[in-house]
Amino acid sequence: MPTEELQQDAARYMMQTYTRQPLSIVRGRGTKVYDLEGREYLDFVGGIAVNILGHGHPDLVQAIQRQAAQLIHTSNLYYTEPQVKLAQILVEHSFADKVFFCNGGAEANEAAIKLARRYSHDRYGAGRFEIVTMKNSFHGRTMATLTATGQDKVQKGYEPLLQGFSYVAFNNQEELERAVTDKTAAIMLEPIQGEGGVHVADREYLKQVRDLCARKDVLLIFDEVQTGMGRTGSLFAYEQLGVQPDIMTLAKGLGGGVPIGACLAIDSVAKAFSPGSHASTFGGNPLACAAGLAVCHALLDGRILDHARRTGEYFAKGLSDCKARHRVVREVRGLGLLQGIELDMDAKTVVSECLARGILINATGEHVLRFVPPLIISEPEIDRLLETLAQIFSAQAS
Ligand SMILES: *Cc1c(COP(=O)(O)O)cnc(C)c1O
């Protein structure tokens, strides 16, 4: 169906929750996607940090096909091997001891919030349920997670919000110290704020947060929905930032494009969940977990993680050079293959200009471009993006 017709039908039949680019994608291969006319686009969005192995990765496709033919779904009334194996692999490669599976990032954070409340309730009784989160954060769109999200635009019109959340400035230890009270159950943050414009947590700050949590027996929750699964060049961002959380959430890259989320925790915390205290019909279904296993195996054989780390450094350096040459670039921020640049111009314009030149990029906020390509992106492909950006910025300056 031609894009224009699709746009009209979408306007007619679908709730208008998204601002979409005028592009309908029909096929993907590696780091490229294709529209109906066969036009090729270099993908620096990767389904918003989801398609970490690129499009059509043979191992992932085969794992999904095999599992689909064998068993797609059966519920959590029974055991399935892919689910247990995926939990094992995540535990063996992280700080965590136990995993709960769900279907996406918001659900993973819901699980984390519920787990923290339950843990605190079991240990300290009612009344100690508050969760401190960060301004400018993003944790999802359900009622609990939009309340956790420290952005007015996400919360507006949905009041009353959930009780028991407070917000502090990111990377500000003093504000956090003041916000933690005897009612605080947990502190929740993204090691790198993604949707909020690519802001990296300071190592020293995270160390102080960890100390504070230890002193007050407050749980530390890392939302690694965007930063996890190799995005930053290590399997999880916390490994590079030098601080371990008590609870961590994953989604986006975990299934390589198949919807799945996970909430991981250390044993003493995970024990707060018992049979019946939390659940999900689809959570950890065999199809999603088979995809998750294929993704984990691809990442853990090492080459993709190493590649992501090296290309991430190459990319960051290229963006810094771009900043040195173009005054419109105010700042470069990021880690690994989660990179952002803050601009003195409307970011949306650059997104459109890149689209017209066959490159998909994404803006978070009015002035920030965010790059979250598949982890298999190559240096020549990064060069192509950098050259394209240079052309756009030069044209803007003249
Ligand atoms: C995308 C994202 C979410 C929400 O994930 P959904 O799968 O859209 O519910 C939560 N936290 C972070 C950090 C994210 O980047």
The ligand as an SDF file (V2000), in Angstrom:
LIG
                    3D

 15 15  0  0  0  0  0  0  0  0999 V2000
   11.8940    2.8920   26.4370 C   0  0  0  0  0  0  0  0  0  0  0  0
   12.1050    2.9920   27.8760 C   0  0  0  0  0  0  0  0  0  0  0  0
   11.1390    2.5890   28.8050 C   0  0  0  0  0  0  0  0  0  0  0  0
    9.7570    2.1310   28.3900 C   0  0  0  0  0  0  0  0  0  0  0  0
    9.7890    0.9530   27.6850 O   0  0  0  0  0  0  0  0  0  0  0  0
    8.4620    0.4420   26.9180 P   0  0  0  0  0  0  0  0  0  0  0  0
    8.8800   -0.8880   26.3760 O   0  0  0  0  0  0  0  0  0  0  0  0
    8.1590    1.4590   25.8690 O   0  0  0  0  0  0  0  0  0  0  0  0
    7.3830    0.3400   27.9310 O   0  0  0  0  0  0  0  0  0  0  0  0
   11.4520    2.6380   30.1520 C   0  0  0  0  0  0  0  0  0  0  0  0
   12.6460    3.0760   30.5650 N   0  0  0  0  0  0  0  0  0  0  0  0
   13.6000    3.4820   29.7170 C   0  0  0  0  0  0  0  0  0  0  0  0
   14.9100    3.9410   30.2360 C   0  0  0  0  0  0  0  0  0  0  0  0
   13.3550    3.4720   28.3400 C   0  0  0  0  0  0  0  0  0  0  0  0
   14.2910    3.9040   27.4980 O   0  0  0  0  0  0  0  0  0  0  0  0
  1  2  1  0
  2  3  1  0
  2 14  2  0
  3  4  1  0
  3 10  2  0
  4  5  1  0
  5  6  1  0
  6  7  2  0
  6  8  1  0
  6  9  1  0
 10 11  1  0
 11 12  2  0
 12 13  1  0
 12 14  1  0
 14 15  1  0
M  END
$$$$
